[in-house]
Amino acid sequence: MKALLPSGWPRPKGYANGIAARGRVVVTAGVIGWNEREEIVATDLPGQLRQVLLNTLAVLAEDGAGPEHIVRMTWYVTDLDEYRNGLAAIGAAWRDIIGRHFPAMAVVGVTGLVEPAAKIEIETMAVVPE
């Protein structure tokens, strides 16, 4: 896996501009911050993100992928201001669960998600070397 950083571009904080990887692709559906009983575990976005990341790693582990294999994520958030204001807590959750691995990412503001109490939903792609 190789992070892509064009010459002269500043190094992005918390994500990569692009990733090149070879291997077996493992993807998740949109994952939200509920537990195994489908109960939302937190009312705030950083709290829900923590559970989303744990859920994502559980799905990826079903086919041998871990956080180090994540190459791309798309985050859908219902409140961009809450996202921006929660960046310190979001970063802490990321470091606690994913570590210092930063895939290519996009954050998209949406008016709502299928689960009304969800504040964030993430789709993930991982590539496991073969």
C-alpha positions as CSV (number, residue, x, y, z in Angstrom):
1,M,0.0,0.0,0.0
2,K,1.3,3.4,-0.9
3,A,0.0,6.9,0.0
4,L,-0.1,9.2,-3.0
5,L,1.1,12.8,-2.5
6,P,1.8,14.8,-5.6
7,S,5.0,16.8,-5.5
8,G,4.6,20.2,-3.9
9,W,1.3,19.4,-2.3
10,P,1.0,19.9,1.5
11,R,0.6,16.6,3.5
12,P,-3.1,16.3,4.4
13,K,-4.0,16.0,8.1
14,G,-5.9,12.8,9.0
15,Y,-6.3,11.4,5.5
16,A,-4.5,10.6,2.3
17,N,-5.1,12.2,-1.1
18,G,-5.0,8.8,-2.6
19,I,-3.8,5.2,-2.0
20,A,-2.4,2.6,-4.4
21,A,-2.8,-1.0,-3.3
22,R,-2.8,-4.6,-4.7
23,G,-4.7,-7.6,-3.3
24,R,-8.1,-8.9,-2.3
25,V,-10.7,-6.2,-2.0
26,V,-13.0,-6.2,1.1
27,V,-15.8,-3.7,1.4
28,T,-18.5,-2.7,3.9
29,A,-22.0,-1.5,3.4
30,G,-22.8,1.8,5.1
31,V,-22.1,1.2,8.8
32,I,-23.7,3.2,11.6
33,G,-23.1,3.6,15.3
34,W,-25.3,0.9,16.7
35,N,-24.5,-2.2,18.7
36,E,-25.2,-5.8,18.0
37,R,-28.8,-5.3,19.2
38,E,-29.2,-2.4,16.7
39,E,-29.4,0.2,19.4
40,I,-27.6,3.6,18.8
41,V,-24.9,3.8,21.5
42,A,-24.4,7.6,21.7
43,T,-26.3,10.7,20.9
44,D,-23.2,12.7,19.7
45,L,-21.4,12.3,16.5
46,P,-17.9,11.5,18.0
47,G,-19.5,8.8,20.2
48,Q,-21.3,7.3,17.2
49,L,-18.1,7.4,15.2
50,R,-16.3,5.4,17.8
51,Q,-19.0,2.6,17.5
52,V,-18.9,2.9,13.6
53,L,-15.2,2.3,13.6
54,L,-15.5,-0.7,15.9
55,N,-18.3,-2.1,13.8
56,T,-16.3,-1.5,10.6
57,L,-13.3,-3.4,12.0
58,A,-15.6,-6.3,13.0
59,V,-17.0,-6.6,9.5
60,L,-13.5,-6.3,7.9
61,A,-12.1,-9.0,10.3
62,E,-14.7,-11.5,8.9
63,D,-12.4,-11.8,5.8
64,G,-9.0,-11.1,7.5
65,A,-8.8,-7.4,7.0
66,G,-7.7,-5.0,9.7
67,P,-7.3,-1.2,10.0
68,E,-4.0,-1.3,8.2
69,H,-5.7,-2.6,5.1
70,I,-8.3,0.3,4.8
71,V,-7.7,2.2,1.6
72,R,-10.8,4.3,1.3
73,M,-13.7,5.6,3.4
74,T,-16.8,7.7,2.6
75,W,-18.3,9.4,5.6
76,Y,-21.9,10.6,5.5
77,V,-22.7,13.1,8.3
78,T,-26.0,14.7,9.1
79,D,-24.5,17.9,10.7
80,L,-21.2,19.3,9.2
81,D,-21.0,21.8,12.0
82,E,-21.1,19.1,14.6
83,Y,-18.4,17.3,12.6
84,R,-16.2,20.4,12.4
85,N,-16.7,21.2,16.1
86,G,-16.0,17.6,17.2
87,L,-12.7,17.2,15.3
88,A,-10.6,16.8,18.5
89,A,-12.9,14.0,19.8
90,I,-13.1,12.5,16.3
91,G,-9.3,12.4,16.0
92,A,-9.1,10.8,19.5
93,A,-11.5,8.1,18.6
94,W,-9.7,7.5,15.3
95,R,-6.3,7.1,17.0
96,D,-7.7,4.8,19.7
97,I,-9.3,2.4,17.2
98,I,-7.6,2.8,13.8
99,G,-4.2,4.1,15.0
100,R,-1.9,6.2,12.7
101,H,-3.2,4.8,9.5
102,F,-4.8,7.4,7.2
103,P,-6.7,6.2,4.1
104,A,-8.2,8.2,1.3
105,M,-11.4,9.7,2.7
106,A,-14.4,11.9,1.8
107,V,-16.8,13.5,4.2
108,V,-20.3,14.3,2.8
109,G,-23.0,16.3,4.5
110,V,-26.5,14.7,4.1
111,T,-29.9,15.7,5.3
112,G,-30.6,12.4,6.9
113,L,-29.8,8.7,7.0
114,V,-32.1,5.7,6.9
115,E,-31.8,5.2,10.7
116,P,-33.2,8.5,12.0
117,A,-31.0,8.6,15.2
118,A,-27.8,8.0,13.2
119,K,-25.5,11.0,12.8
120,I,-22.8,9.3,10.7
121,E,-22.6,6.4,8.3
122,I,-19.4,5.1,6.7
123,E,-18.6,2.9,3.7
124,T,-15.2,1.4,3.7
125,M,-12.9,-0.4,1.2
126,A,-9.9,-2.4,2.3
127,V,-7.3,-4.2,0.3
128,V,-5.6,-7.3,1.8
129,P,-2.3,-8.3,0.2
130,E,-2.4,-11.9,-1.3
